[in-house]
Amino acid sequence: MESETHRWYSDRIGRDVHVRVYGHFGQPILVFPTSGGDESEYEGQGMFDVLGHHIQAGRAKFFCVNSVNNDSWYNKNIHPADRARFQVAYDSAIANEVLPFIEHHCNQKGIAITTTGASFGAYHAANTLFKHPTRVRRCLALSGVYDLRSFMDGHYDDNFYFNNPVDYMAHLTDWNILQYLHQCDIRLATGNGPYEDSGPSRRMSAILAARGIPHHLDDWRDQGGHDWPYWKHQMDVYISRLF
Protein backbone atom coordinates (compact mmCIF):
# COMPACT_ATOMS: atom_id res chain seq x y z
CA MET A 1 0.00 0.00 0.00
CA GLU A 2 1.50 3.30 -1.12
CA SER A 3 1.60 6.09 1.41
CA GLU A 4 3.00 9.55 2.04
CA THR A 5 4.91 10.33 5.20
CA HIS A 6 4.76 13.82 6.68
CA ARG A 7 6.61 15.06 9.71
CA TRP A 8 7.03 18.40 11.42
CA TYR A 9 8.21 19.65 14.78
CA SER A 10 5.46 20.81 17.11
CA ASP A 11 6.27 23.35 19.81
CA ARG A 12 3.04 22.35 21.49
CA ILE A 13 4.19 18.83 22.35
CA GLY A 14 7.95 19.42 22.09
CA ARG A 15 8.50 16.70 19.50
CA ASP A 16 7.63 15.70 15.97
CA VAL A 17 4.14 15.06 14.70
CA HIS A 18 4.09 12.13 12.29
CA VAL A 19 1.28 11.60 9.79
CA ARG A 20 1.07 8.84 7.18
CA VAL A 21 -1.47 9.40 4.42
CA TYR A 22 -3.12 6.59 2.47
CA GLY A 23 -5.34 7.39 -0.48
CA HIS A 24 -5.78 10.05 -3.14
CA PHE A 25 -9.42 11.01 -2.75
CA GLY A 26 -12.44 10.46 -0.54
CA GLN A 27 -13.67 11.47 2.89
CA PRO A 28 -10.78 12.04 5.32
CA ILE A 29 -10.43 9.69 8.28
CA LEU A 30 -8.03 10.59 11.09
CA VAL A 31 -6.75 7.39 12.71
CA PHE A 32 -5.46 7.32 16.28
CA PRO A 33 -3.34 4.30 17.27
CA THR A 34 -3.86 2.02 20.23
CA SER A 35 -2.05 2.69 23.50
CA GLY A 36 1.47 1.79 22.36
CA GLY A 37 1.01 2.24 18.62
CA ASP A 38 2.19 4.85 16.18
CA GLU A 39 1.37 6.20 12.73
CA SER A 40 2.48 2.91 11.10
CA GLU A 41 0.30 0.65 13.27
CA TYR A 42 -2.74 0.57 10.98
CA GLU A 43 -0.67 -0.64 8.05
CA GLY A 44 1.41 -2.98 10.20
CA GLN A 45 -1.70 -4.66 11.57
CA GLY A 46 -2.99 -5.30 8.05
CA MET A 47 -5.93 -2.90 8.18
CA PHE A 48 -5.34 -1.82 4.61
CA ASP A 49 -5.42 -5.41 3.40
CA VAL A 50 -9.11 -5.17 4.29
CA LEU A 51 -9.79 -1.49 3.65
CA GLY A 52 -7.65 -1.02 0.56
CA HIS A 53 -10.57 -1.44 -1.82
CA HIS A 54 -12.26 1.59 -0.26
CA ILE A 55 -9.12 3.62 -0.88
CA GLN A 56 -8.89 2.45 -4.47
CA ALA A 57 -12.55 3.39 -5.01
CA GLY A 58 -11.87 6.89 -3.68
CA ARG A 59 -14.33 6.52 -0.83
CA ALA A 60 -11.93 7.24 2.01
CA LYS A 61 -8.54 8.79 2.62
CA PHE A 62 -6.69 7.83 5.80
CA PHE A 63 -4.47 10.06 7.92
CA CYS A 64 -2.67 7.99 10.56
CA VAL A 65 -1.12 10.05 13.34
CA ASN A 66 1.28 9.19 16.14
CA SER A 67 0.29 9.55 19.77
CA VAL A 68 1.98 10.71 22.97
CA ASN A 69 0.38 8.08 25.21
CA ASN A 70 3.70 6.76 26.49
CA ASP A 71 4.72 10.29 27.45
CA SER A 72 1.39 11.23 28.97
CA TRP A 73 -1.14 8.77 30.38
CA TYR A 74 1.25 5.83 30.57
CA ASN A 75 4.22 7.77 31.92
CA LYS A 76 4.59 6.81 35.59
CA ASN A 77 7.80 8.86 35.87
CA ILE A 78 5.99 12.19 35.84
CA HIS A 79 3.36 13.69 38.12
CA PRO A 80 -0.25 12.93 37.13
CA ALA A 81 -0.84 16.66 36.61
CA ASP A 82 1.86 16.58 33.94
CA ARG A 83 0.20 13.60 32.27
CA ALA A 84 -3.02 15.56 31.91
CA ARG A 85 -1.09 18.64 30.81
CA PHE A 86 0.58 16.60 28.07
CA GLN A 87 -2.84 15.50 26.84
CA VAL A 88 -3.94 19.14 26.66
CA ALA A 89 -0.89 19.89 24.52
CA TYR A 90 -1.57 16.88 22.28
CA ASP A 91 -5.19 17.92 21.77
CA SER A 92 -3.95 21.40 20.85
CA ALA A 93 -1.53 19.92 18.30
CA ILE A 94 -4.30 17.83 16.77
CA ALA A 95 -6.69 20.79 16.57
CA ASN A 96 -4.21 23.45 15.41
CA GLU A 97 -1.81 21.40 13.32
CA VAL A 98 -3.19 18.03 12.24
CA LEU A 99 -6.75 19.06 11.37
CA PRO A 100 -5.53 22.02 9.27
CA PHE A 101 -3.01 19.69 7.61
CA ILE A 102 -5.86 17.37 6.62
CA GLU A 103 -7.87 20.28 5.21
CA HIS A 104 -4.86 21.46 3.22
CA HIS A 105 -4.06 17.97 1.94
CA CYS A 106 -7.68 17.55 0.82
CA ASN A 107 -7.62 21.06 -0.65
CA GLN A 108 -10.88 21.88 1.12
CA LYS A 109 -11.05 24.12 4.16
CA GLY A 110 -13.77 23.01 6.54
CA ILE A 111 -14.06 19.52 5.08
CA ALA A 112 -15.93 17.14 7.40
CA ILE A 113 -13.38 14.92 9.12
CA THR A 114 -14.00 11.50 10.65
CA THR A 115 -11.94 10.26 13.58
CA THR A 116 -11.44 6.63 14.45
CA GLY A 117 -9.40 4.46 16.72
CA ALA A 118 -9.60 1.21 18.63
CA SER A 119 -9.09 0.64 22.34
CA PHE A 120 -7.14 3.68 23.62
CA GLY A 121 -7.34 5.14 20.12
CA ALA A 122 -11.12 5.23 20.52
CA TYR A 123 -10.65 7.56 23.49
CA HIS A 124 -8.74 10.00 21.29
CA ALA A 125 -11.23 9.65 18.44
CA ALA A 126 -14.20 10.43 20.67
CA ASN A 127 -12.43 13.11 22.73
CA THR A 128 -11.39 14.93 19.55
CA LEU A 129 -14.93 15.01 18.20
CA PHE A 130 -16.45 16.02 21.54
CA LYS A 131 -14.02 18.93 21.84
CA HIS A 132 -14.06 20.00 18.17
CA PRO A 133 -17.49 19.16 16.72
CA THR A 134 -17.42 21.99 14.20
CA ARG A 135 -14.53 20.30 12.40
CA VAL A 136 -14.85 16.62 13.25
CA ARG A 137 -18.28 15.44 12.17
CA ARG A 138 -18.10 11.69 12.73
CA CYS A 139 -16.24 9.33 15.03
CA LEU A 140 -15.98 5.56 14.84
CA ALA A 141 -14.83 4.63 18.33
CA LEU A 142 -14.13 0.90 18.60
CA SER A 143 -13.83 -0.88 21.96
CA GLY A 144 -13.05 2.37 23.71
CA VAL A 145 -12.36 3.59 27.22
CA TYR A 146 -13.70 7.00 28.22
CA ASP A 147 -12.80 7.35 31.89
CA LEU A 148 -9.05 7.72 32.57
CA ARG A 149 -9.10 8.09 36.33
CA SER A 150 -6.98 4.93 36.69
CA PHE A 151 -4.09 6.81 35.04
CA MET A 152 -4.13 9.69 37.51
CA ASP A 153 -3.15 8.04 40.82
CA GLY A 154 -5.94 9.87 42.61
CA HIS A 155 -5.01 13.32 41.29
CA TYR A 156 -7.74 15.44 39.73
CA ASP A 157 -7.58 18.89 38.14
CA ASP A 158 -9.17 20.97 35.39
CA ASN A 159 -6.85 19.69 32.67
CA PHE A 160 -7.91 16.17 33.49
CA TYR A 161 -11.60 17.04 33.81
CA PHE A 162 -11.73 18.62 30.36
CA ASN A 163 -10.09 15.57 28.79
CA ASN A 164 -12.07 12.90 30.62
CA PRO A 165 -15.19 12.44 28.48
CA VAL A 166 -17.40 10.83 31.12
CA ASP A 167 -16.92 13.93 33.25
CA TYR A 168 -17.07 16.96 30.99
CA MET A 169 -19.71 15.50 28.68
CA ALA A 170 -21.94 14.67 31.65
CA HIS A 171 -22.08 18.36 32.59
CA LEU A 172 -22.08 19.94 29.14
CA THR A 173 -24.74 22.67 28.88
CA ASP A 174 -23.24 25.04 26.29
CA TRP A 175 -25.79 25.13 23.47
CA ASN A 176 -23.16 26.51 21.08
CA ILE A 177 -21.38 23.16 21.37
CA LEU A 178 -24.45 20.97 21.81
CA GLN A 179 -26.01 22.18 18.57
CA TYR A 180 -22.97 20.99 16.63
CA LEU A 181 -22.83 17.68 18.51
CA HIS A 182 -26.45 17.12 17.50
CA GLN A 183 -25.33 17.20 13.87
CA CYS A 184 -22.46 14.72 14.32
CA ASP A 185 -22.46 10.99 13.67
CA ILE A 186 -21.12 9.46 16.90
CA ARG A 187 -20.67 5.68 16.90
CA LEU A 188 -19.49 3.71 19.90
CA ALA A 189 -18.75 0.12 18.88
CA THR A 190 -18.66 -2.74 21.34
CA GLY A 191 -19.86 -6.32 21.72
CA ASN A 192 -19.45 -9.50 23.71
CA GLY A 193 -16.58 -11.05 21.79
CA PRO A 194 -13.21 -12.12 23.24
CA TYR A 195 -11.48 -9.66 25.58
CA GLU A 196 -14.14 -6.99 25.06
CA ASP A 197 -15.52 -4.99 28.00
CA SER A 198 -18.67 -3.24 26.87
CA GLY A 199 -19.04 -1.35 30.15
CA PRO A 200 -17.12 1.81 29.13
CA SER A 201 -19.02 2.18 25.83
CA ARG A 202 -22.38 1.63 27.51
CA ARG A 203 -21.56 4.17 30.21
CA MET A 204 -20.47 6.75 27.62
CA SER A 205 -23.65 6.08 25.66
CA ALA A 206 -25.78 6.62 28.75
CA ILE A 207 -24.08 9.97 29.40
CA LEU A 208 -24.66 11.12 25.83
CA ALA A 209 -28.28 10.02 26.03
CA ALA A 210 -28.76 11.95 29.26
CA ARG A 211 -27.51 15.10 27.53
CA GLY A 212 -29.84 14.46 24.57
CA ILE A 213 -26.93 13.97 22.18
CA PRO A 214 -27.82 11.68 19.25
CA HIS A 215 -25.42 8.79 18.83
CA HIS A 216 -25.23 5.08 18.08
CA LEU A 217 -24.23 2.40 20.55
CA ASP A 218 -23.37 -0.32 18.05
CA ASP A 219 -23.48 -3.74 19.67
CA TRP A 220 -21.62 -6.11 17.36
CA ARG A 221 -22.32 -9.03 19.69
CA ASP A 222 -19.89 -11.87 18.99
CA GLN A 223 -18.28 -9.79 16.22
CA GLY A 224 -17.38 -7.15 18.80
CA GLY A 225 -14.15 -8.51 20.23
CA HIS A 226 -11.17 -6.53 21.46
CA ASP A 227 -8.66 -7.41 18.76
CA TRP A 228 -7.65 -6.44 15.25
CA PRO A 229 -9.67 -9.05 13.30
CA TYR A 230 -12.86 -7.64 14.82
CA TRP A 231 -11.86 -4.02 14.25
CA LYS A 232 -10.98 -4.77 10.61
CA HIS A 233 -14.43 -6.21 10.02
CA GLN A 234 -16.17 -3.32 11.77
CA MET A 235 -14.29 -0.65 9.81
CA ASP A 236 -14.95 -2.41 6.51
CA VAL A 237 -18.69 -2.46 7.27
CA TYR A 238 -18.75 1.11 8.53
CA ILE A 239 -17.04 2.50 5.44
CA SER A 240 -19.22 0.41 3.14
CA ARG A 241 -22.38 1.76 4.78
CA LEU A 242 -21.46 5.32 5.68
CA PHE A 243 -19.00 6.60 3.07
C-alpha positions as CSV (number, residue, x, y, z in Angstrom):
1,M,0.0,0.0,0.0
2,E,1.5,3.3,-1.1
3,S,1.6,6.1,1.4
4,E,3.0,9.5,2.0
5,T,4.9,10.3,5.2
6,H,4.8,13.8,6.7
7,R,6.6,15.1,9.7
8,W,7.0,18.4,11.4
9,Y,8.2,19.6,14.8
10,S,5.5,20.8,17.1
11,D,6.3,23.4,19.8
12,R,3.0,22.3,21.5
13,I,4.2,18.8,22.4
14,G,7.9,19.4,22.1
15,R,8.5,16.7,19.5
16,D,7.6,15.7,16.0
17,V,4.1,15.1,14.7
18,H,4.1,12.1,12.3
19,V,1.3,11.6,9.8
20,R,1.1,8.8,7.2
21,V,-1.5,9.4,4.4
22,Y,-3.1,6.6,2.5
23,G,-5.3,7.4,-0.5
24,H,-5.8,10.1,-3.1
25,F,-9.4,11.0,-2.7
26,G,-12.4,10.5,-0.5
27,Q,-13.7,11.5,2.9
28,P,-10.8,12.0,5.3
29,I,-10.4,9.7,8.3
30,L,-8.0,10.6,11.1
31,V,-6.8,7.4,12.7
32,F,-5.5,7.3,16.3
33,P,-3.3,4.3,17.3
34,T,-3.9,2.0,20.2
35,S,-2.0,2.7,23.5
36,G,1.5,1.8,22.4
37,G,1.0,2.2,18.6
38,D,2.2,4.9,16.2
39,E,1.4,6.2,12.7
40,S,2.5,2.9,11.1
41,E,0.3,0.7,13.3
42,Y,-2.7,0.6,11.0
43,E,-0.7,-0.6,8.0
44,G,1.4,-3.0,10.2
45,Q,-1.7,-4.7,11.6
46,G,-3.0,-5.3,8.1
47,M,-5.9,-2.9,8.2
48,F,-5.3,-1.8,4.6
49,D,-5.4,-5.4,3.4
50,V,-9.1,-5.2,4.3
51,L,-9.8,-1.5,3.7
52,G,-7.6,-1.0,0.6
53,H,-10.6,-1.4,-1.8
54,H,-12.3,1.6,-0.3
55,I,-9.1,3.6,-0.9
56,Q,-8.9,2.5,-4.5
57,A,-12.5,3.4,-5.0
58,G,-11.9,6.9,-3.7
59,R,-14.3,6.5,-0.8
60,A,-11.9,7.2,2.0
61,K,-8.5,8.8,2.6
62,F,-6.7,7.8,5.8
63,F,-4.5,10.1,7.9
64,C,-2.7,8.0,10.6
65,V,-1.1,10.1,13.3
66,N,1.3,9.2,16.1
67,S,0.3,9.5,19.8
68,V,2.0,10.7,23.0
69,N,0.4,8.1,25.2
70,N,3.7,6.8,26.5
71,D,4.7,10.3,27.5
72,S,1.4,11.2,29.0
73,W,-1.1,8.8,30.4
74,Y,1.2,5.8,30.6
75,N,4.2,7.8,31.9
76,K,4.6,6.8,35.6
77,N,7.8,8.9,35.9
78,I,6.0,12.2,35.8
79,H,3.4,13.7,38.1
80,P,-0.3,12.9,37.1
81,A,-0.8,16.7,36.6
82,D,1.9,16.6,33.9
83,R,0.2,13.6,32.3
84,A,-3.0,15.6,31.9
85,R,-1.1,18.6,30.8
86,F,0.6,16.6,28.1
87,Q,-2.8,15.5,26.8
88,V,-3.9,19.1,26.7
89,A,-0.9,19.9,24.5
90,Y,-1.6,16.9,22.3
91,D,-5.2,17.9,21.8
92,S,-4.0,21.4,20.9
93,A,-1.5,19.9,18.3
94,I,-4.3,17.8,16.8
95,A,-6.7,20.8,16.6
96,N,-4.2,23.4,15.4
97,E,-1.8,21.4,13.3
98,V,-3.2,18.0,12.2
99,L,-6.7,19.1,11.4
100,P,-5.5,22.0,9.3
101,F,-3.0,19.7,7.6
102,I,-5.9,17.4,6.6
103,E,-7.9,20.3,5.2
104,H,-4.9,21.5,3.2
105,H,-4.1,18.0,1.9
106,C,-7.7,17.6,0.8
107,N,-7.6,21.1,-0.6
108,Q,-10.9,21.9,1.1
109,K,-11.0,24.1,4.2
110,G,-13.8,23.0,6.5
111,I,-14.1,19.5,5.1
112,A,-15.9,17.1,7.4
113,I,-13.4,14.9,9.1
114,T,-14.0,11.5,10.6
115,T,-11.9,10.3,13.6
116,T,-11.4,6.6,14.4
117,G,-9.4,4.5,16.7
118,A,-9.6,1.2,18.6
119,S,-9.1,0.6,22.3
120,F,-7.1,3.7,23.6
121,G,-7.3,5.1,20.1
122,A,-11.1,5.2,20.5
123,Y,-10.7,7.6,23.5
124,H,-8.7,10.0,21.3
125,A,-11.2,9.7,18.4
126,A,-14.2,10.4,20.7
127,N,-12.4,13.1,22.7
128,T,-11.4,14.9,19.6
129,L,-14.9,15.0,18.2
130,F,-16.4,16.0,21.5
131,K,-14.0,18.9,21.8
132,H,-14.1,20.0,18.2
133,P,-17.5,19.2,16.7
134,T,-17.4,22.0,14.2
135,R,-14.5,20.3,12.4
136,V,-14.9,16.6,13.2
137,R,-18.3,15.4,12.2
138,R,-18.1,11.7,12.7
139,C,-16.2,9.3,15.0
140,L,-16.0,5.6,14.8
141,A,-14.8,4.6,18.3
142,L,-14.1,0.9,18.6
143,S,-13.8,-0.9,22.0
144,G,-13.1,2.4,23.7
145,V,-12.4,3.6,27.2
146,Y,-13.7,7.0,28.2
147,D,-12.8,7.3,31.9
148,L,-9.0,7.7,32.6
149,R,-9.1,8.1,36.3
150,S,-7.0,4.9,36.7
151,F,-4.1,6.8,35.0
152,M,-4.1,9.7,37.5
153,D,-3.2,8.0,40.8
154,G,-5.9,9.9,42.6
155,H,-5.0,13.3,41.3
156,Y,-7.7,15.4,39.7
157,D,-7.6,18.9,38.1
158,D,-9.2,21.0,35.4
159,N,-6.9,19.7,32.7
160,F,-7.9,16.2,33.5
161,Y,-11.6,17.0,33.8
162,F,-11.7,18.6,30.4
163,N,-10.1,15.6,28.8
164,N,-12.1,12.9,30.6
165,P,-15.2,12.4,28.5
166,V,-17.4,10.8,31.1
167,D,-16.9,13.9,33.3
168,Y,-17.1,17.0,31.0
169,M,-19.7,15.5,28.7
170,A,-21.9,14.7,31.7
171,H,-22.1,18.4,32.6
172,L,-22.1,19.9,29.1
173,T,-24.7,22.7,28.9
174,D,-23.2,25.0,26.3
175,W,-25.8,25.1,23.5
176,N,-23.2,26.5,21.1
177,I,-21.4,23.2,21.4
178,L,-24.5,21.0,21.8
179,Q,-26.0,22.2,18.6
180,Y,-23.0,21.0,16.6
181,L,-22.8,17.7,18.5
182,H,-26.5,17.1,17.5
183,Q,-25.3,17.2,13.9
184,C,-22.5,14.7,14.3
185,D,-22.5,11.0,13.7
186,I,-21.1,9.5,16.9
187,R,-20.7,5.7,16.9
188,L,-19.5,3.7,19.9
189,A,-18.7,0.1,18.9
190,T,-18.7,-2.7,21.3
191,G,-19.9,-6.3,21.7
192,N,-19.4,-9.5,23.7
193,G,-16.6,-11.1,21.8
194,P,-13.2,-12.1,23.2
195,Y,-11.5,-9.7,25.6
196,E,-14.1,-7.0,25.1
197,D,-15.5,-5.0,28.0
198,S,-18.7,-3.2,26.9
199,G,-19.0,-1.3,30.1
200,P,-17.1,1.8,29.1
201,S,-19.0,2.2,25.8
202,R,-22.4,1.6,27.5
203,R,-21.6,4.2,30.2
204,M,-20.5,6.8,27.6
205,S,-23.6,6.1,25.7
206,A,-25.8,6.6,28.7
207,I,-24.1,10.0,29.4
208,L,-24.7,11.1,25.8
209,A,-28.3,10.0,26.0
210,A,-28.8,12.0,29.3
211,R,-27.5,15.1,27.5
212,G,-29.8,14.5,24.6
213,I,-26.9,14.0,22.2
214,P,-27.8,11.7,19.2
215,H,-25.4,8.8,18.8
216,H,-25.2,5.1,18.1
217,L,-24.2,2.4,20.6
218,D,-23.4,-0.3,18.1
219,D,-23.5,-3.7,19.7
220,W,-21.6,-6.1,17.4
221,R,-22.3,-9.0,19.7
222,D,-19.9,-11.9,19.0
223,Q,-18.3,-9.8,16.2
224,G,-17.4,-7.1,18.8
225,G,-14.1,-8.5,20.2
226,H,-11.2,-6.5,21.5
227,D,-8.7,-7.4,18.8
228,W,-7.6,-6.4,15.2
229,P,-9.7,-9.1,13.3
230,Y,-12.9,-7.6,14.8
231,W,-11.9,-4.0,14.2
232,K,-11.0,-4.8,10.6
233,H,-14.4,-6.2,10.0
234,Q,-16.2,-3.3,11.8
235,M,-14.3,-0.7,9.8
236,D,-15.0,-2.4,6.5
237,V,-18.7,-2.5,7.3
238,Y,-18.7,1.1,8.5
239,I,-17.0,2.5,5.4
240,S,-19.2,0.4,3.1
241,R,-22.4,1.8,4.8
242,L,-21.5,5.3,5.7
243,F,-19.0,6.6,3.1
